[in-house]
Amino acid sequence: MKNAIEKIVNYLENNYHESISSYVIEDITGEKYSKISKEFKIICNITLKQYVKQRCLTKIIEQK
């Protein structure tokens, strides 16, 4: 499961400016969104949705 989370993080680093839906997450990881979301929360102590929002905002701010 850590490999799936690494894939999400790497994808976000390169595609933060794009819309990232549950379907994209499933395509990236090969896992159901509900499963990866629960595992992400356990491992990272933040929801996947919160992480995506925060990371995207951080990357946008860094661009300025």
C-alpha positions as CSV (number, residue, x, y, z in Angstrom):
1,M,0.0,0.0,0.0
2,K,2.9,2.4,0.6
3,N,3.8,2.0,-3.0
4,A,0.3,3.3,-4.0
5,I,0.7,6.3,-1.7
6,E,4.1,7.0,-3.2
7,K,2.5,7.0,-6.6
8,I,-0.1,9.5,-5.5
9,V,2.5,11.8,-4.0
10,N,4.6,11.6,-7.1
11,Y,1.7,12.3,-9.3
12,L,0.6,15.3,-7.3
13,E,4.1,16.8,-7.4
14,N,4.0,16.8,-11.2
15,N,0.3,17.4,-11.8
16,Y,-0.9,19.6,-9.0
17,H,-2.3,22.1,-11.5
18,E,-4.7,19.5,-12.9
19,S,-8.0,18.3,-11.6
20,I,-7.4,15.2,-9.4
21,S,-10.5,13.1,-9.0
22,S,-11.1,9.7,-7.3
23,Y,-11.0,8.2,-10.8
24,V,-7.5,9.5,-11.4
25,I,-6.3,8.2,-8.0
26,E,-7.8,4.8,-8.9
27,D,-6.0,4.8,-12.3
28,I,-2.7,5.8,-10.7
29,T,-2.8,3.2,-7.9
30,G,-4.8,0.4,-9.4
31,E,-6.8,0.4,-6.1
32,K,-10.3,1.4,-5.2
33,Y,-10.5,5.0,-4.0
34,S,-12.2,4.0,-0.7
35,K,-9.5,1.5,0.1
36,I,-6.6,3.8,-0.7
37,S,-8.2,6.7,1.1
38,K,-8.6,4.7,4.3
39,E,-5.0,3.5,4.1
40,F,-3.7,7.0,3.3
41,K,-5.4,8.3,6.5
42,I,-3.9,5.6,8.6
43,I,-0.4,6.0,7.3
44,C,-0.3,9.8,6.8
45,N,-2.7,10.9,9.6
46,I,-4.5,13.2,7.1
47,T,-7.3,12.4,4.7
48,L,-6.3,12.0,1.1
49,K,-8.7,14.8,0.1
50,Q,-7.1,17.2,2.7
51,Y,-3.6,16.3,1.5
52,V,-4.5,16.9,-2.2
53,K,-6.0,20.4,-1.3
54,Q,-3.0,21.3,0.9
55,R,-0.4,20.1,-1.4
56,C,-1.9,21.8,-4.4
57,L,-2.2,25.1,-2.6
58,T,1.4,24.8,-1.4
59,K,2.7,24.2,-4.9
60,I,0.7,27.1,-6.3
61,I,2.1,29.4,-3.6
62,E,5.6,28.2,-4.3
63,Q,5.2,29.2,-7.9
64,K,4.7,32.8,-7.0
